[in-house]
Amino acid sequence: MARLTHHEVKMYIVKIKVDKSEIDGRGVFASERIKKGKTVWVYDPEHDLSFDQEEFDRLDSDEKERLHHSAYLSPWTGLRISPPAGDPANYTNHSTENNLSVRYDKSVSPELYFVANRDIEVGEELTNNYHEFDEITRKTKPGWAKEVDAN
């Protein structure tokens, strides 16, 4: 079921700001030095949105368009997962020279999370490689999801 509550909590767990990006429109920038290996964003089911197909189909076209840019399909739940509108995570841009990497460890988060893959300086744009989502979900998805893919 979608949770449309918009808490003041932002799921980046480091200090960040949203500003103009040279990559695409707006981006997320470090407001503090971030050490390699530090977890920087974690899914929170009380904050982030989750939609099944029926809920997604009932959304208006503007919200569907936003979700096409910010949501991913969870192989663990079969739900679309997205930060709510206004959350800085919506502005995390793609780069093949990304400084954030996607991880999955159910002892850390029931969904994907981001860690710094190198030291990041104040003012640097935080980026991830969107293709890592596909790779990490392929490697870590539960058996039931792998069985569905094979059929």
C-alpha positions in Angstrom: 0.0 0.0 0.0 1.4 3.5 -0.8 2.2 5.7 2.1 1.7 9.3 1.1 2.9 10.8 4.3 5.7 13.3 3.8 7.8 13.4 6.9 10.4 16.1 7.3 13.0 13.2 7.5 15.0 12.9 4.4 16.6 9.5 3.8 20.0 10.8 3.0 21.8 10.2 6.4 24.6 12.6 5.6 24.4 16.4 5.3 23.4 17.3 1.7 21.9 20.1 -0.3 20.0 20.1 -3.6 21.5 22.6 -6.1 22.0 23.1 -9.9 23.7 20.2 -11.5 26.0 20.2 -14.6 24.8 16.6 -15.2 21.0 17.2 -15.3 18.9 20.0 -13.9 19.2 19.7 -10.1 21.5 17.3 -8.2 22.4 16.3 -4.6 25.7 17.7 -3.2 27.7 16.8 -0.2 27.6 19.4 2.6 30.1 17.4 4.6 33.1 15.3 3.8 32.0 11.7 3.4 34.5 8.8 3.9 34.7 5.8 1.6 32.4 3.0 2.8 30.0 5.3 4.7 26.3 4.5 4.2 24.7 7.7 2.8 21.1 6.7 2.0 18.8 4.0 3.5 15.3 3.0 2.6 12.7 3.7 5.3 9.3 2.1 4.9 7.8 4.8 7.1 9.1 7.6 4.7 9.6 6.1 1.2 6.7 5.2 -1.0 5.8 1.7 -2.2 3.2 0.9 -4.9 1.8 -2.3 -6.2 0.7 -2.4 -9.8 -2.9 -1.6 -9.0 -2.0 1.5 -7.0 0.4 2.6 -9.7 -2.3 2.3 -12.4 -4.5 4.6 -10.4 -2.0 7.5 -10.1 -2.3 10.5 -12.3 0.1 10.9 -15.3 2.3 13.5 -13.6 3.0 11.2 -10.7 3.6 8.2 -13.0 6.1 10.3 -14.9 7.9 11.3 -11.7 8.1 7.7 -10.7 9.5 6.6 -14.0 12.5 8.7 -13.1 12.9 7.9 -9.4 11.4 4.5 -8.7 12.7 1.0 -9.0 10.9 -2.3 -9.0 11.9 -4.3 -5.9 12.6 -7.9 -6.6 12.1 -8.6 -2.9 8.5 -7.3 -2.7 7.4 -6.8 -6.3 6.6 -3.2 -5.4 7.8 0.0 -7.0 9.9 1.9 -4.4 10.4 5.6 -4.6 11.3 8.6 -2.4 8.3 10.9 -1.9 8.0 14.1 -4.0 10.3 16.7 -2.5 12.8 14.3 -1.1 16.3 15.1 -2.2 16.9 11.5 -3.3 14.8 12.3 -6.3 17.6 14.5 -7.6 20.4 11.9 -7.3 21.8 11.9 -10.9 23.3 9.0 -12.9 27.0 8.9 -13.8 29.3 6.2 -14.9 31.9 7.8 -12.7 29.6 7.5 -9.7 30.8 8.1 -6.1 27.9 6.2 -4.6 27.4 2.4 -5.0 24.2 0.4 -4.5 24.3 -2.3 -1.9 21.8 -4.9 -0.6 22.2 -6.5 2.8 18.9 -7.3 4.6 20.6 -6.8 8.0 21.1 -3.1 7.0 17.9 -2.4 5.0 15.0 -4.4 3.6 15.7 -2.6 0.3 18.7 -1.2 -1.6 20.9 1.4 0.0 23.8 3.6 -1.1 27.4 3.8 0.2 30.3 6.1 -0.7 32.6 4.1 -3.0 35.4 6.7 -2.4 36.0 9.7 -0.2 33.7 12.5 -1.3 34.5 16.2 -0.6 32.2 19.0 0.4 30.5 20.4 -2.7 30.8 17.3 -4.8 27.6 16.0 -6.5 26.5 12.6 -5.2 25.8 10.3 -8.1 25.1 6.7 -8.7 25.2 4.4 -11.7 21.6 3.5 -12.5 22.9 0.2 -14.1 24.1 -1.0 -10.7 20.5 -1.3 -9.6 20.0 -4.0 -12.3 23.2 -5.8 -11.5 22.7 -5.8 -7.7 19.1 -7.0 -8.0 20.1 -9.7 -10.5 22.6 -11.0 -8.0 20.6 -10.7 -4.8 16.9 -11.1 -5.7 15.1 -13.9 -3.8 14.6 -17.3 -5.4 10.9 -16.6 -6.1 11.8 -13.6 -8.2 14.5 -15.6 -10.1 11.9 -18.3 -10.8 9.4 -15.7 -12.2 12.2 -14.3 -14.5 13.0 -17.7 -15.9 9.4 -18.4 -17.0 
